[in-house]
């Protein structure tokens, strides 16, 4: 077995563990993002109650985007750990 094949075999062995770490980091990032989004919505609503509807719409849209990042991390985790 050549040195390149040995390195590739070691990388395949580490792949599942690294995928789990990557998914964990994406979940933490999404959690922080969601917290920041809704704190900004609450803060904006407290400052201007009449803008509540518009702020909630923006809040939900950005919430979905933040959660999509986490779901993409989950998909990448399953793809990386399957190989």
Phi and psi restraints in degrees (range 20) as a CNS / XPLOR table:
assign (resid 1 and name C) (resid 2 and name N)
       (resid 2 and name CA) (resid 2 and name C) 1.0 -77.6 20.0 2
assign (resid 2 and name N) (resid 2 and name CA)
       (resid 2 and name C) (resid 3 and name N) 1.0 168.2 20.0 2
assign (resid 2 and name C) (resid 3 and name N)
       (resid 3 and name CA) (resid 3 and name C) 1.0 -64.2 20.0 2
assign (resid 3 and name N) (resid 3 and name CA)
       (resid 3 and name C) (resid 4 and name N) 1.0 -36.3 20.0 2
assign (resid 3 and name C) (resid 4 and name N)
       (resid 4 and name CA) (resid 4 and name C) 1.0 -65.5 20.0 2
assign (resid 4 and name N) (resid 4 and name CA)
       (resid 4 and name C) (resid 5 and name N) 1.0 -41.9 20.0 2
assign (resid 4 and name C) (resid 5 and name N)
       (resid 5 and name CA) (resid 5 and name C) 1.0 -65.7 20.0 2
assign (resid 5 and name N) (resid 5 and name CA)
       (resid 5 and name C) (resid 6 and name N) 1.0 -36.1 20.0 2
assign (resid 5 and name C) (resid 6 and name N)
       (resid 6 and name CA) (resid 6 and name C) 1.0 -65.6 20.0 2
assign (resid 6 and name N) (resid 6 and name CA)
       (resid 6 and name C) (resid 7 and name N) 1.0 -42.0 20.0 2
assign (resid 6 and name C) (resid 7 and name N)
       (resid 7 and name CA) (resid 7 and name C) 1.0 -64.3 20.0 2
assign (resid 7 and name N) (resid 7 and name CA)
       (resid 7 and name C) (resid 8 and name N) 1.0 -41.9 20.0 2
assign (resid 7 and name C) (resid 8 and name N)
       (resid 8 and name CA) (resid 8 and name C) 1.0 -66.2 20.0 2
assign (resid 8 and name N) (resid 8 and name CA)
       (resid 8 and name C) (resid 9 and name N) 1.0 -36.2 20.0 2
assign (resid 8 and name C) (resid 9 and name N)
       (resid 9 and name CA) (resid 9 and name C) 1.0 -67.0 20.0 2
assign (resid 9 and name N) (resid 9 and name CA)
       (resid 9 and name C) (resid 10 and name N) 1.0 -39.7 20.0 2
assign (resid 9 and name C) (resid 10 and name N)
       (resid 10 and name CA) (resid 10 and name C) 1.0 -65.7 20.0 2
assign (resid 10 and name N) (resid 10 and name CA)
       (resid 10 and name C) (resid 11 and name N) 1.0 -38.8 20.0 2
assign (resid 10 and name C) (resid 11 and name N)
       (resid 11 and name CA) (resid 11 and name C) 1.0 -64.0 20.0 2
assign (resid 11 and name N) (resid 11 and name CA)
       (resid 11 and name C) (resid 12 and name N) 1.0 -37.9 20.0 2
assign (resid 11 and name C) (resid 12 and name N)
       (resid 12 and name CA) (resid 12 and name C) 1.0 -67.3 20.0 2
assign (resid 12 and name N) (resid 12 and name CA)
       (resid 12 and name C) (resid 13 and name N) 1.0 -34.1 20.0 2
assign (resid 12 and name C) (resid 13 and name N)
       (resid 13 and name CA) (resid 13 and name C) 1.0 -68.9 20.0 2
assign (resid 13 and name N) (resid 13 and name CA)
       (resid 13 and name C) (resid 14 and name N) 1.0 -35.3 20.0 2
assign (resid 13 and name C) (resid 14 and name N)
       (resid 14 and name CA) (resid 14 and name C) 1.0 -83.1 20.0 2
assign (resid 14 and name N) (resid 14 and name CA)
       (resid 14 and name C) (resid 15 and name N) 1.0 -10.4 20.0 2
assign (resid 14 and name C) (resid 15 and name N)
       (resid 15 and name CA) (resid 15 and name C) 1.0 -60.5 20.0 2
assign (resid 15 and name N) (resid 15 and name CA)
       (resid 15 and name C) (resid 16 and name N) 1.0 -44.1 20.0 2
assign (resid 15 and name C) (resid 16 and name N)
       (resid 16 and name CA) (resid 16 and name C) 1.0 -65.9 20.0 2
assign (resid 16 and name N) (resid 16 and name CA)
       (resid 16 and name C) (resid 17 and name N) 1.0 -40.9 20.0 2
assign (resid 16 and name C) (resid 17 and name N)
       (resid 17 and name CA) (resid 17 and name C) 1.0 -66.0 20.0 2
assign (resid 17 and name N) (resid 17 and name CA)
       (resid 17 and name C) (resid 18 and name N) 1.0 -42.0 20.0 2
assign (resid 17 and name C) (resid 18 and name N)
       (resid 18 and name CA) (resid 18 and name C) 1.0 -67.8 20.0 2
assign (resid 18 and name N) (resid 18 and name CA)
       (resid 18 and name C) (resid 19 and name N) 1.0 -34.2 20.0 2
assign (resid 18 and name C) (resid 19 and name N)
       (resid 19 and name CA) (resid 19 and name C) 1.0 -65.6 20.0 2
assign (resid 19 and name N) (resid 19 and name CA)
       (resid 19 and name C) (resid 20 and name N) 1.0 -38.9 20.0 2
assign (resid 19 and name C) (resid 20 and name N)
       (resid 20 and name CA) (resid 20 and name C) 1.0 -65.8 20.0 2
assign (resid 20 and name N) (resid 20 and name CA)
       (resid 20 and name C) (resid 21 and name N) 1.0 -39.9 20.0 2
assign (resid 20 and name C) (resid 21 and name N)
       (resid 21 and name CA) (resid 21 and name C) 1.0 -64.6 20.0 2
assign (resid 21 and name N) (resid 21 and name CA)
       (resid 21 and name C) (resid 22 and name N) 1.0 -42.6 20.0 2
assign (resid 21 and name C) (resid 22 and name N)
       (resid 22 and name CA) (resid 22 and name C) 1.0 -62.6 20.0 2
assign (resid 22 and name N) (resid 22 and name CA)
       (resid 22 and name C) (resid 23 and name N) 1.0 -41.2 20.0 2
assign (resid 22 and name C) (resid 23 and name N)
       (resid 23 and name CA) (resid 23 and name C) 1.0 -66.6 20.0 2
assign (resid 23 and name N) (resid 23 and name CA)
       (resid 23 and name C) (resid 24 and name N) 1.0 -40.2 20.0 2
assign (resid 23 and name C) (resid 24 and name N)
       (resid 24 and name CA) (resid 24 and name C) 1.0 -61.2 20.0 2
assign (resid 24 and name N) (resid 24 and name CA)
       (resid 24 and name C) (resid 25 and name N) 1.0 -41.7 20.0 2
assign (resid 24 and name C) (resid 25 and name N)
       (resid 25 and name CA) (resid 25 and name C) 1.0 -66.1 20.0 2
assign (resid 25 and name N) (resid 25 and name CA)
       (resid 25 and name C) (resid 26 and name N) 1.0 -37.8 20.0 2
assign (resid 25 and name C) (resid 26 and name N)
       (resid 26 and name CA) (resid 26 and name C) 1.0 -69.5 20.0 2
assign (resid 26 and name N) (resid 26 and name CA)
       (resid 26 and name C) (resid 27 and name N) 1.0 -33.8 20.0 2
assign (resid 26 and name C) (resid 27 and name N)
       (resid 27 and name CA) (resid 27 and name C) 1.0 -68.6 20.0 2
assign (resid 27 and name N) (resid 27 and name CA)
       (resid 27 and name C) (resid 28 and name N) 1.0 -40.3 20.0 2
assign (resid 27 and name C) (resid 28 and name N)
       (resid 28 and name CA) (resid 28 and name C) 1.0 -64.4 20.0 2
assign (resid 28 and name N) (resid 28 and name CA)
       (resid 28 and name C) (resid 29 and name N) 1.0 -43.5 20.0 2
assign (resid 28 and name C) (resid 29 and name N)
       (resid 29 and name CA) (resid 29 and name C) 1.0 -61.6 20.0 2
assign (resid 29 and name N) (resid 29 and name CA)
       (resid 29 and name C) (resid 30 and name N) 1.0 -41.1 20.0 2
assign (resid 29 and name C) (resid 30 and name N)
       (resid 30 and name CA) (resid 30 and name C) 1.0 -66.0 20.0 2
assign (resid 30 and name N) (resid 30 and name CA)
       (resid 30 and name C) (resid 31 and name N) 1.0 -39.3 20.0 2
assign (resid 30 and name C) (resid 31 and name N)
       (resid 31 and name CA) (resid 31 and name C) 1.0 -63.5 20.0 2
assign (resid 31 and name N) (resid 31 and name CA)
       (resid 31 and name C) (resid 32 and name N) 1.0 -42.6 20.0 2
assign (resid 31 and name C) (resid 32 and name N)
       (resid 32 and name CA) (resid 32 and name C) 1.0 -65.3 20.0 2
assign (resid 32 and name N) (resid 32 and name CA)
       (resid 32 and name C) (resid 33 and name N) 1.0 -42.3 20.0 2
assign (resid 32 and name C) (resid 33 and name N)
       (resid 33 and name CA) (resid 33 and name C) 1.0 -62.2 20.0 2
assign (resid 33 and name N) (resid 33 and name CA)
       (resid 33 and name C) (resid 34 and name N) 1.0 -43.8 20.0 2
assign (resid 33 and name C) (resid 34 and name N)
       (resid 34 and name CA) (resid 34 and name C) 1.0 -64.1 20.0 2
assign (resid 34 and name N) (resid 34 and name CA)
       (resid 34 and name C) (resid 35 and name N) 1.0 -40.9 20.0 2
assign (resid 34 and name C) (resid 35 and name N)
       (resid 35 and name CA) (resid 35 and name C) 1.0 -61.6 20.0 2
assign (resid 35 and name N) (resid 35 and name CA)
       (resid 35 and name C) (resid 36 and name N) 1.0 -42.3 20.0 2
assign (resid 35 and name C) (resid 36 and name N)
       (resid 36 and name CA) (resid 36 and name C) 1.0 -67.2 20.0 2
assign (resid 36 and name N) (resid 36 and name CA)
       (resid 36 and name C) (resid 37 and name N) 1.0 -38.8 20.0 2
assign (resid 36 and name C) (resid 37 and name N)
       (resid 37 and name CA) (resid 37 and name C) 1.0 -61.6 20.0 2
assign (resid 37 and name N) (resid 37 and name CA)
       (resid 37 and name C) (resid 38 and name N) 1.0 -51.8 20.0 2
assign (resid 37 and name C) (resid 38 and name N)
       (resid 38 and name CA) (resid 38 and name C) 1.0 -73.9 20.0 2
assign (resid 38 and name N) (resid 38 and name CA)
       (resid 38 and name C) (resid 39 and name N) 1.0 -26.6 20.0 2
assign (resid 38 and name C) (resid 39 and name N)
       (resid 39 and name CA) (resid 39 and name C) 1.0 -68.4 20.0 2
assign (resid 39 and name N) (resid 39 and name CA)
       (resid 39 and name C) (resid 40 and name N) 1.0 -35.8 20.0 2
assign (resid 39 and name C) (resid 40 and name N)
       (resid 40 and name CA) (resid 40 and name C) 1.0 -68.4 20.0 2
assign (resid 40 and name N) (resid 40 and name CA)
       (resid 40 and name C) (resid 41 and name N) 1.0 -37.2 20.0 2
assign (resid 40 and name C) (resid 41 and name N)
       (resid 41 and name CA) (resid 41 and name C) 1.0 -65.2 20.0 2
assign (resid 41 and name N) (resid 41 and name CA)
       (resid 41 and name C) (resid 42 and name N) 1.0 -45.3 20.0 2
assign (resid 41 and name C) (resid 42 and name N)
       (resid 42 and name CA) (resid 42 and name C) 1.0 -63.8 20.0 2
assign (resid 42 and name N) (resid 42 and name CA)
       (resid 42 and name C) (resid 43 and name N) 1.0 -42.7 20.0 2
assign (resid 42 and name C) (resid 43 and name N)
       (resid 43 and name CA) (resid 43 and name C) 1.0 -63.3 20.0 2
assign (resid 43 and name N) (resid 43 and name CA)
       (resid 43 and name C) (resid 44 and name N) 1.0 -44.2 20.0 2
assign (resid 43 and name C) (resid 44 and name N)
       (resid 44 and name CA) (resid 44 and name C) 1.0 -66.3 20.0 2
assign (resid 44 and name N) (resid 44 and name CA)
       (resid 44 and name C) (resid 45 and name N) 1.0 -37.4 20.0 2
assign (resid 44 and name C) (resid 45 and name N)
       (resid 45 and name CA) (resid 45 and name C) 1.0 -68.0 20.0 2
assign (resid 45 and name N) (resid 45 and name CA)
       (resid 45 and name C) (resid 46 and name N) 1.0 -36.1 20.0 2
assign (resid 45 and name C) (resid 46 and name N)
       (resid 46 and name CA) (resid 46 and name C) 1.0 -67.0 20.0 2
assign (resid 46 and name N) (resid 46 and name CA)
       (resid 46 and name C) (resid 47 and name N) 1.0 -33.7 20.0 2
assign (resid 46 and name C) (resid 47 and name N)
       (resid 47 and name CA) (resid 47 and name C) 1.0 -79.9 20.0 2
assign (resid 47 and name N) (resid 47 and name CA)
       (resid 47 and name C) (resid 48 and name N) 1.0 -37.8 20.0 2
assign (resid 47 and name C) (resid 48 and name N)
       (resid 48 and name CA) (resid 48 and name C) 1.0 -137.1 20.0 2
assign (resid 48 and name N) (resid 48 and name CA)
       (resid 48 and name C) (resid 49 and name N) 1.0 88.5 20.0 2
assign (resid 48 and name C) (resid 49 and name N)
       (resid 49 and name CA) (resid 49 and name C) 1.0 -61.0 20.0 2
assign (resid 49 and name N) (resid 49 and name CA)
       (resid 49 and name C) (resid 50 and name N) 1.0 -28.5 20.0 2
assign (resid 49 and name C) (resid 50 and name N)
       (resid 50 and name CA) (resid 50 and name C) 1.0 -72.2 20.0 2
assign (resid 50 and name N) (resid 50 and name CA)
       (resid 50 and name C) (resid 51 and name N) 1.0 -15.0 20.0 2
assign (resid 50 and name C) (resid 51 and name N)
       (resid 51 and name CA) (resid 51 and name C) 1.0 -94.6 20.0 2
assign (resid 51 and name N) (resid 51 and name CA)
       (resid 51 and name C) (resid 52 and name N) 1.0 13.0 20.0 2
assign (resid 51 and name C) (resid 52 and name N)
       (resid 52 and name CA) (resid 52 and name C) 1.0 -57.9 20.0 2
assign (resid 52 and name N) (resid 52 and name CA)
       (resid 52 and name C) (resid 53 and name N) 1.0 -45.2 20.0 2
assign (resid 52 and name C) (resid 53 and name N)
       (resid 53 and name CA) (resid 53 and name C) 1.0 -61.0 20.0 2
assign (resid 53 and name N) (resid 53 and name CA)
       (resid 53 and name C) (resid 54 and name N) 1.0 -46.1 20.0 2
assign (resid 53 and name C) (resid 54 and name N)
       (resid 54 and name CA) (resid 54 and name C) 1.0 -66.9 20.0 2
assign (resid 54 and name N) (resid 54 and name CA)
       (resid 54 and name C) (resid 55 and name N) 1.0 -40.3 20.0 2
assign (resid 54 and name C) (resid 55 and name N)
       (resid 55 and name CA) (resid 55 and name C) 1.0 -65.5 20.0 2
assign (resid 55 and name N) (resid 55 and name CA)
       (resid 55 and name C) (resid 56 and name N) 1.0 -37.8 20.0 2
assign (resid 55 and name C) (resid 56 and name N)
       (resid 56 and name CA) (resid 56 and name C) 1.0 -65.6 20.0 2
assign (resid 56 and name N) (resid 56 and name CA)
       (resid 56 and name C) (resid 57 and name N) 1.0 -38.8 20.0 2
assign (resid 56 and name C) (resid 57 and name N)
       (resid 57 and name CA) (resid 57 and name C) 1.0 -62.6 20.0 2
assign (resid 57 and name N) (resid 57 and name CA)
       (resid 57 and name C) (resid 58 and name N) 1.0 -44.7 20.0 2
assign (resid 57 and name C) (resid 58 and name N)
       (resid 58 and name CA) (resid 58 and name C) 1.0 -65.2 20.0 2
assign (resid 58 and name N) (resid 58 and name CA)
       (resid 58 and name C) (resid 59 and name N) 1.0 -39.4 20.0 2
assign (resid 58 and name C) (resid 59 and name N)
       (resid 59 and name CA) (resid 59 and name C) 1.0 -61.9 20.0 2
assign (resid 59 and name N) (resid 59 and name CA)
       (resid 59 and name C) (resid 60 and name N) 1.0 -45.3 20.0 2
assign (resid 59 and name C) (resid 60 and name N)
       (resid 60 and name CA) (resid 60 and name C) 1.0 -66.6 20.0 2
assign (resid 60 and name N) (resid 60 and name CA)
       (resid 60 and name C) (resid 61 and name N) 1.0 -38.9 20.0 2
assign (resid 60 and name C) (resid 61 and name N)
       (resid 61 and name CA) (resid 61 and name C) 1.0 -63.7 20.0 2
assign (resid 61 and name N) (resid 61 and name CA)
       (resid 61 and name C) (resid 62 and name N) 1.0 -44.4 20.0 2
assign (resid 61 and name C) (resid 62 and name N)
       (resid 62 and name CA) (resid 62 and name C) 1.0 -74.1 20.0 2
assign (resid 62 and name N) (resid 62 and name CA)
       (resid 62 and name C) (resid 63 and name N) 1.0 -28.2 20.0 2
assign (resid 62 and name C) (resid 63 and name N)
       (resid 63 and name CA) (resid 63 and name C) 1.0 -61.0 20.0 2
assign (resid 63 and name N) (resid 63 and name CA)
       (resid 63 and name C) (resid 64 and name N) 1.0 -44.8 20.0 2
assign (resid 63 and name C) (resid 64 and name N)
       (resid 64 and name CA) (resid 64 and name C) 1.0 -62.5 20.0 2
assign (resid 64 and name N) (resid 64 and name CA)
       (resid 64 and name C) (resid 65 and name N) 1.0 -41.7 20.0 2
assign (resid 64 and name C) (resid 65 and name N)
       (resid 65 and name CA) (resid 65 and name C) 1.0 -63.8 20.0 2
assign (resid 65 and name N) (resid 65 and name CA)
       (resid 65 and name C) (resid 66 and name N) 1.0 -40.3 20.0 2
assign (resid 65 and name C) (resid 66 and name N)
       (resid 66 and name CA) (resid 66 and name C) 1.0 -66.4 20.0 2
assign (resid 66 and name N) (resid 66 and name CA)
       (resid 66 and name C) (resid 67 and name N) 1.0 -38.8 20.0 2
assign (resid 66 and name C) (resid 67 and name N)
       (resid 67 and name CA) (resid 67 and name C) 1.0 -71.4 20.0 2
assign (resid 67 and name N) (resid 67 and name CA)
       (resid 67 and name C) (resid 68 and name N) 1.0 -30.5 20.0 2
assign (resid 67 and name C) (resid 68 and name N)
       (resid 68 and name CA) (resid 68 and name C) 1.0 -63.4 20.0 2
assign (resid 68 and name N) (resid 68 and name CA)
       (resid 68 and name C) (resid 69 and name N) 1.0 -34.4 20.0 2
assign (resid 68 and name C) (resid 69 and name N)
       (resid 69 and name CA) (resid 69 and name C) 1.0 -61.3 20.0 2
assign (resid 69 and name N) (resid 69 and name CA)
       (resid 69 and name C) (resid 70 and name N) 1.0 -42.5 20.0 2
assign (resid 69 and name C) (resid 70 and name N)
       (resid 70 and name CA) (resid 70 and name C) 1.0 -66.8 20.0 2
assign (resid 70 and name N) (resid 70 and name CA)
       (resid 70 and name C) (resid 71 and name N) 1.0 -40.4 20.0 2
assign (resid 70 and name C) (resid 71 and name N)
       (resid 71 and name CA) (resid 71 and name C) 1.0 -66.9 20.0 2
assign (resid 71 and name N) (resid 71 and name CA)
       (resid 71 and name C) (resid 72 and name N) 1.0 -35.7 20.0 2
assign (resid 71 and name C) (resid 72 and name N)
       (resid 72 and name CA) (resid 72 and name C) 1.0 -64.2 20.0 2
assign (resid 72 and name N) (resid 72 and name CA)
       (resid 72 and name C) (resid 73 and name N) 1.0 -39.2 20.0 2
assign (resid 72 and name C) (resid 73 and name N)
       (resid 73 and name CA) (resid 73 and name C) 1.0 -61.4 20.0 2
assign (resid 73 and name N) (resid 73 and name CA)
       (resid 73 and name C) (resid 74 and name N) 1.0 -38.0 20.0 2
assign (resid 73 and name C) (resid 74 and name N)
       (resid 74 and name CA) (resid 74 and name C) 1.0 -65.7 20.0 2
assign (resid 74 and name N) (resid 74 and name CA)
       (resid 74 and name C) (resid 75 and name N) 1.0 -42.8 20.0 2
assign (resid 74 and name C) (resid 75 and name N)
       (resid 75 and name CA) (resid 75 and name C) 1.0 -63.5 20.0 2
assign (resid 75 and name N) (resid 75 and name CA)
       (resid 75 and name C) (resid 76 and name N) 1.0 -44.1 20.0 2
assign (resid 75 and name C) (resid 76 and name N)
       (resid 76 and name CA) (resid 76 and name C) 1.0 -63.4 20.0 2
assign (resid 76 and name N) (resid 76 and name CA)
       (resid 76 and name C) (resid 77 and name N) 1.0 -36.5 20.0 2
assign (resid 76 and name C) (resid 77 and name N)
       (resid 77 and name CA) (resid 77 and name C) 1.0 -59.4 20.0 2
assign (resid 77 and name N) (resid 77 and name CA)
       (resid 77 and name C) (resid 78 and name N) 1.0 -47.6 20.0 2
assign (resid 77 and name C) (resid 78 and name N)
       (resid 78 and name CA) (resid 78 and name C) 1.0 -67.8 20.0 2
assign (resid 78 and name N) (resid 78 and name CA)
       (resid 78 and name C) (resid 79 and name N) 1.0 -36.4 20.0 2
assign (resid 78 and name C) (resid 79 and name N)
       (resid 79 and name CA) (resid 79 and name C) 1.0 -67.2 20.0 2
assign (resid 79 and name N) (resid 79 and name CA)
       (resid 79 and name C) (resid 80 and name N) 1.0 -44.2 20.0 2
assign (resid 79 and name C) (resid 80 and name N)
       (resid 80 and name CA) (resid 80 and name C) 1.0 -71.1 20.0 2
assign (resid 80 and name N) (resid 80 and name CA)
       (resid 80 and name C) (resid 81 and name N) 1.0 -34.5 20.0 2
assign (resid 80 and name C) (resid 81 and name N)
       (resid 81 and name CA) (resid 81 and name C) 1.0 -82.2 20.0 2
assign (resid 81 and name N) (resid 81 and name CA)
       (resid 81 and name C) (resid 82 and name N) 1.0 -14.7 20.0 2
assign (resid 81 and name C) (resid 82 and name N)
       (resid 82 and name CA) (resid 82 and name C) 1.0 -78.2 20.0 2
assign (resid 82 and name N) (resid 82 and name CA)
       (resid 82 and name C) (resid 83 and name N) 1.0 -24.9 20.0 2
